[in-house]
């Protein structure tokens, strides 16, 4: 079921460390997932752009897209990162 998939992807987000800095509906350290989904709605490159950002993190000296806290690179496997991002973009 779709509900089961959404629940599994939320669990994957938790396991991957995403929920330490992000929440679905409100800003934590990083932006709310719903705000990320809104910003990238209709952007065909969003999955690749966001996967690269999550895996690579913020680079020193680059302009930050959200707030003032740089994003650390994720240690999660790329396939898991892509699955979580697809879930986020589907919000």
C-alpha positions as CSV (number, residue, x, y, z in Angstrom):
1,X,0.0,0.0,0.0
2,X,1.1,3.6,-0.5
3,X,0.7,4.3,3.2
4,X,3.1,1.4,3.9
5,X,5.6,2.8,1.4
6,X,5.4,6.3,2.9
7,X,5.9,4.9,6.4
8,X,8.9,2.8,5.2
9,X,10.4,5.9,3.5
10,X,10.0,7.9,6.7
11,X,11.7,5.1,8.6
12,X,14.5,5.1,6.0
13,X,14.8,8.9,6.5
14,X,15.1,8.3,10.2
15,X,17.7,5.5,9.8
16,X,19.7,7.6,7.3
17,X,20.0,10.5,9.8
18,X,17.8,13.0,7.9
19,X,15.4,13.5,10.8
20,X,18.2,14.7,13.1
21,X,18.1,18.0,11.2
22,X,14.8,18.0,9.2
23,X,11.1,17.6,10.1
24,X,8.2,17.2,7.7
25,X,6.2,20.3,8.6
26,X,8.6,22.7,10.3
27,X,12.1,24.0,10.3
28,X,14.5,22.2,12.7
29,X,18.2,22.8,11.9
30,X,17.5,22.4,8.2
31,X,14.3,23.3,6.2
32,X,11.1,21.4,6.5
33,X,10.7,18.7,4.0
34,X,7.4,20.2,2.8
35,X,9.3,23.5,2.1
36,X,11.9,21.6,0.1
37,X,9.2,19.8,-1.9
38,X,7.5,23.2,-2.6
39,X,10.7,24.8,-3.8
40,X,11.6,22.0,-6.1
41,X,8.1,21.2,-7.4
42,X,8.2,20.9,-11.2
43,X,12.0,20.9,-11.3
44,X,12.9,17.8,-13.4
45,X,16.5,17.9,-12.1
46,X,15.5,18.0,-8.4
47,X,16.2,14.4,-7.6
48,X,19.8,14.6,-9.0
49,X,20.5,18.1,-7.6
50,X,19.3,17.2,-4.1
51,X,21.0,13.8,-4.1
52,X,24.3,15.5,-5.0
53,X,23.7,18.0,-2.2
54,X,22.8,15.4,0.4
55,X,25.8,13.2,-0.5
56,X,28.3,16.0,-0.8
57,X,27.0,18.4,1.8
58,X,27.6,22.2,1.7
59,X,31.0,23.2,0.4
60,X,33.0,25.8,2.4
61,X,32.4,29.3,1.1
62,X,29.4,28.4,-1.1
63,X,26.1,30.3,-0.7
64,X,23.7,28.4,1.4
65,X,20.2,27.7,0.0
66,X,18.5,27.7,3.4
67,X,19.4,29.6,6.5
68,X,22.9,29.8,7.9
69,X,23.7,26.2,8.9
70,X,25.8,24.2,6.3
71,X,24.6,20.7,5.5
72,X,27.0,17.9,6.4
73,X,27.6,15.2,3.8
74,X,25.4,12.1,4.3
75,X,27.0,8.8,4.9
76,X,23.9,6.9,3.9
77,X,24.0,4.8,0.7
78,X,23.1,6.9,-2.4
79,X,20.2,4.6,-3.2
80,X,18.7,5.3,0.2
81,X,19.3,9.0,-0.2
82,X,17.5,8.9,-3.6
83,X,14.5,7.0,-2.1
84,X,14.2,9.5,0.8
85,X,14.4,12.5,-1.6
86,X,11.7,10.9,-3.9
87,X,9.5,10.6,-0.8
88,X,10.2,14.2,0.2
89,X,9.5,15.5,-3.3
90,X,6.2,13.6,-3.3
91,X,4.9,15.6,-0.2
